[in-house]
Protein backbone atom coordinates (compact mmCIF):
# COMPACT_ATOMS: atom_id res chain seq x y z
CA UNK A 1 0.00 0.00 0.00
CA UNK A 2 1.27 3.45 -0.90
CA UNK A 3 -0.34 6.74 -0.03
CA UNK A 4 -0.22 9.60 -2.51
CA UNK A 5 -0.26 12.33 0.10
CA UNK A 6 0.62 12.91 3.73
CA UNK A 7 -2.18 13.25 6.25
CA UNK A 8 -2.26 14.44 9.84
CA UNK A 9 -3.45 11.38 11.75
CA UNK A 10 -3.61 13.27 15.05
CA UNK A 11 -6.72 15.22 14.04
CA UNK A 12 -8.65 12.21 12.71
CA UNK A 13 -11.22 10.16 14.66
CA UNK A 14 -10.09 6.67 15.74
CA UNK A 15 -12.36 5.00 13.15
CA UNK A 16 -13.28 6.11 9.64
CA UNK A 17 -15.57 4.74 6.98
CA UNK A 18 -13.78 3.26 4.01
CA UNK A 19 -15.18 6.02 1.78
CA UNK A 20 -13.93 8.80 4.05
CA UNK A 21 -10.52 7.14 4.38
CA UNK A 22 -10.31 6.91 0.58
CA UNK A 23 -10.97 10.64 0.31
CA UNK A 24 -8.35 11.46 2.92
CA UNK A 25 -5.57 9.41 1.36
CA UNK A 26 -6.40 10.22 -2.25
CA UNK A 27 -7.31 6.71 -3.36
CA UNK A 28 -10.36 5.27 -5.10
CA UNK A 29 -12.89 3.58 -2.79
CA UNK A 30 -12.34 0.30 -4.69
CA UNK A 31 -8.65 0.45 -3.74
CA UNK A 32 -9.53 0.82 -0.06
CA UNK A 33 -12.04 -2.04 -0.34
CA UNK A 34 -9.26 -4.18 -1.77
CA UNK A 35 -6.92 -3.27 1.11
CA UNK A 36 -9.70 -4.14 3.58
CA UNK A 37 -10.52 -7.43 1.84
CA UNK A 38 -6.88 -8.51 1.76
CA UNK A 39 -6.39 -7.31 5.36
CA UNK A 40 -3.56 -4.95 4.41
CA UNK A 41 -4.92 -2.21 6.68
CA UNK A 42 -6.41 -2.47 10.18
CA UNK A 43 -10.19 -2.51 10.42
CA UNK A 44 -12.92 -3.13 12.94
CA UNK A 45 -16.52 -4.15 12.33
CA UNK A 46 -19.09 -1.70 13.69
CA UNK A 47 -22.64 -2.84 13.19
CA UNK A 48 -22.76 -3.99 9.57
CA UNK A 49 -19.87 -1.83 8.40
CA UNK A 50 -16.14 -2.47 8.36
CA UNK A 51 -14.37 0.73 9.48
CA UNK A 52 -10.70 1.61 9.04
CA UNK A 53 -8.98 1.56 12.44
CA UNK A 54 -7.09 4.85 12.30
CA UNK A 55 -5.80 4.49 15.86
CA UNK A 56 -4.07 1.19 15.06
CA UNK A 57 -2.80 2.54 11.75
CA UNK A 58 -1.38 5.60 13.54
CA UNK A 59 0.31 3.46 16.20
CA UNK A 60 1.88 1.21 13.56
CA UNK A 61 3.17 4.18 11.55
CA UNK A 62 4.58 5.84 14.69
CA UNK A 63 6.22 2.51 15.55
CA UNK A 64 8.08 2.54 12.24
CA UNK A 65 5.86 0.38 10.04
CA UNK A 66 6.52 1.34 6.43
CA UNK A 67 4.90 -1.43 4.40
CA UNK A 68 1.34 -2.67 4.63
CA UNK A 69 0.87 -6.05 2.96
CA UNK A 70 -1.97 -8.49 2.46
CA UNK A 71 -2.57 -10.48 5.62
CA UNK A 72 -0.91 -7.99 7.98
CA UNK A 73 -4.15 -7.54 9.92
CA UNK A 74 -5.64 -10.98 10.19
CA UNK A 75 -8.68 -10.81 12.49
N, C-alpha and C positions, 0 to 999 in steps of 0.2 A: 504494500500500500504506500502510495506517495501522495502527499498533499501539495496542491498548487500554490497555496498561500499560507502565511503564518496567521494563527489566531490566538487571542488572549484567553486561555482556558480559565483564568481566575474569575472572570466576570460571567461565566456561563453556568447555568443550573447543573446539578449533578447528573440529570438525565435529560436527553433530548430525543425527540422523534427522529426517525431516520430521514424524513424530508427536511427538517430544520437543520440537521447535521450536514446533509448534502449541500444546502445553501451556504452554510458557514465555511465549509472547506472547499467550495467551488467544484464539486463533483456532481454528476448526474445521479438522481435517486436510484437508478438501476445499478450503478456502481456500488452505492452504499448497501443496497439489498444483497448484492453479491458478497460483499465483505461480511455482512451479517450471516448469510447462509453458510459461508465457508468458515465462519468463526474466526475471522482475522482481526476483528475488533470486539471489545467487550460490550456485552449487552445484558439486559435484564428484562424479563417479561413482566409487564404491568397490565393487568386485565387481559385483554386480547391482543395487546400490542407489544412488539419487541422494541425497546428503547435502547439507544446508545448510552452506555455507562460512561459519562464524561469524567466522573470522579476517578474511576479505575484507569481510564486512558491517561488522564493527567498524572496520576501517581506513577504509571509506567514510564511516561515520557520524562518526568522529573528524575526517575531512577536510572535513566540512561538508555531506555529501550529505543532503538532506532528503526527496527524492521518489524512489521506486523504481517505475519504469514498465516495462511490457512491452518486452522487447528490450534492456534495460539490460545484461544479462549474456549476450550471445550467445557461445556456445562458441567 
